[in-house]
Amino acid sequence: MGISINGIDIPDAAIQQEVPHHQQAGNPLKQAVHEVVLRTVLLHEADRLEIAAGDEDARIEALFAQEVHVPEADEATCATFYRNQPQRFTNGEMVEARHILFQVTPNVPLELLRETGEAVLAELQIHPERFAELAREYSNCASGTLGGNLGQLMRGQTVPEFESLVFRLPEGELADRLLETRFGLHIVQVLRRMEGQVLPFEAVKAQIADNLSRQSWQRAVHQYMQILVGRADIQGVTLEGAETPLVQ
């Protein structure tokens, strides 16, 4: 592929060997190239700093341990995070919801799907009692046979955009617009809410500190890798950023 790092060629075989590890990526070959290039940049830096450890992974970990430093999250920072995001520390919160899914398919233009969804939503705003009937008629979800009922949902059970909507809708309320997710367009209604209890700060303080420290470390690693990439002589490929599963 004609890629070199600091004057050293990257063999095509190294790229091909990496590709199978990225089959879930949108572009497996591109992700494999980035992974190999970033790993090579890190190993060159480990060589420069004379970091010796077992295998390549151990050398990269040792490089990060030596060069990347982040402060521990203090109690005040953890308390602020706790106050600002109580939903993350609420135990037992559930909603009972139902939806009508208009699934996006290659054979149905999105605009036509949207027109149909908006027409059904307009009908429900006038005649909400028809929800189960229209779910059975229009929904592309298996829940359509149950009138669109999804049962009781807890946080983490649905995609983030769906979760965000159902956990903020008041009980009994029909969302006033279509919700778009990776599955298609949804008409959503919350039937019942079961409020949970917020766990005390002392019970989650260590979890918050660990989470904040991990986020800080990931940001610091990303910045460090951007510096290394900017300093390296990389030929044959342009990296769009230094993010990669290598450092997650």
N, C-alpha and C positions, 0 to 999 in steps of 0.2 A: 504493500500500500504506500510505500515511500515515506514512512514516518521515522523521524529521528529525534532523539532527545539529547541535547548537549553533545551533538556530534556522533552519537551512537545510534545505529539503526535498530528499529523495532521489527523483528521478523514477523511476517504475516502469520506464521504458525502460532505465535503468542496470542495474536488477536483471535484467530479461529478457535483456539483452545478456551478462550474466555467467553465466547459467544453463548454457549449453552447455559451459562449461569445467569443470563439476562433475557430469557425467553418471555418473561412477563412485561418487559419494557416495551414502550411504544416503538422503539427502533433498537432491536437487540445489538446489531452491529455497531451502531453509533455509541451505545452505552458501553459495549465491550472495549472499543477504542479508548474512550475516556478513562475507563477503569485501568487499562494497561498503562496509559500515558501517566496518569496521576500516581499510580504505584511506582512507576519508574522514576518519576521526579522525586518522590519521597525516599526511595532507596538510594538515589544519587546524593541526596542531602545527608542521609545516614552515613554514606561513605565519606562525605566531606567532613563530617563531625566525628568520624572514626567510632561510630556506634556499632558495637559487635554484640549480637545476641543470636539465639538459635536460628530459626528460619526467617523468611522474609517478613511474615506477619509479626513475629516477635521483635524484629528490628524496627518496624514501623511503630509498633506500640511503644517501644523504648524511646524512639524519636519524639513522639507526642509527649510522653511523660517528661522528657528533658526540656522540651522547647515550648510546650503549651501549658500555661498556668492561669487558673481562674480562681477568684476568691470564693470562699464558702458563703452560701446565702445566710445572712444573719436573721435573727428572730424578727426584727422590725420588717424586713423585706417579706418574710414568710407570712407575717400577720397581715400585711397589705394585700398580698395575693389571696389569702383566705377570705378577707372581707370583700374583695372585688369579684370573686367567683364562687359564691356560696353553693351554686348548683352542682359544682364538681365534688362537693363534700356532703351531699344530701343522700341519705340512705332511705330506700323504700319508696322513692318518688316514682309514680307510674301514671300513665294515661291510657284510656281506652279510646281508640280512634278508628275511623273508617275512611276509605278513600276510593276514588275512581281513577284508574290509571289508563291514560291514553299513550300506549307504547310507541316509541319512535322505531320505524322499520324502514329499510331501503325502498320499499314499494309505496310508502305513504309520505308525501311532502310534509314537512314540519308545519308550514303555514296552514295547510288543510286540517292537520291534526289540531292545531291551536284554535282554528275557527270552530271545530266541532266541540272541543273542550269548553270554550267560552260560551257556546250556545247552551250546553248542558248546565254549566255553572249558572247562567242567567235564569234557566228554568228552575233550578234548585233555590235560588234566592227568592223566587216567587212562591214555589211549592216545595219547601224543604222535606215534606213528608214523602216525596218521591225518591229520596236518595237510594234506598235499597233497590227499588225497581230499576232506576237508571244505572246503578252499578251492575246489576245483572245483565243489562242490555249492552252497556258500552265498555265496561272495565276489561282490560287485558291482563288483569291480575287474577290469580286463582281465588282470591278473596271475593271476587265478583259474585260467585255462587252463594256467598254468605251475606250478600247485600253490601259488600265492600268492607265488612268488619275485620279489622286486623287483630282484635283482642287487646290484651293488656301489654303495653310496651314500656320497657325500662330504658334508661339512657344507655347508648352503646349498641342497641339492637337494630338501628336503622342507619341509613346514610346520614351524614352530618346535616345537610340542608333540610331533610325531612324531620330529623330530630329537633332542630332549632325551631321549626314552625310548630310542631305539635306540643312542645313543652312550653310554648309561650301563649298559645291560643287559650282563651277562657273556656270553661266547660260549656258544651252545647253549641259553641260557635263554629260556623262554616267559614273557612278562609275566603277572603273577598277576591282572591285572584288565583290563577293557576300557579302551582309550584312546579318548577322545572328541576329534575334530577337526571342522573345518568340513565335512569330507566324510562324516562319520558315526562309527560305532563300529568300532574295530579290535581284532583279536587279533594280537599282534605277537610274533615270535620272531627273535632274532639267531642266525644260523647260524655266522658267522665274523667275527672282528675283525682288522683290520690296523692296528697301532699306528703312528702317524706320529712324526715327530721335531719337537721344539719348536725353533723358530727362535731364535737367540741374541738377547738383548735389544738389542744394538747394531744388529741388522738391522731391528728393528721400532720402535725408539725414536721416530723421526720420525713414523711412522704413528700411534703411540699419542698423541703430543703433539698432533698435528693433530686426532685424533678427540676427545680430551678438551677441547681448546680450542673445537671446534665445538659440543660438547654444552653447555659453559659459556655460549657465546654464545647458543645457542638458549634456554637457561633465562633468561638475562638479558633477551633480547628479549621473551620471554613475560611476565616480570615488569614490564618497562617498558610493554608494551601494556596490561596490567591496570591500571597506574596511569593511563594516558591514558584508557582506557575509563571508569574510575571517576570521572575528573575531567570527562569530557564530558557534555553534556546530550543524551542519546539518548532520543528519543521514538518509540513505535510498534513497538519490538522489544526483547526482553530477550536479551542475550548471555550464554551459559552459560560462556563463558571467552574468552580472547584467542587461542586456538590457531587457526591457519588456514594453508593452503598458502602464503599471502603471505609468511610469515616462516620457512618451513622451509628 
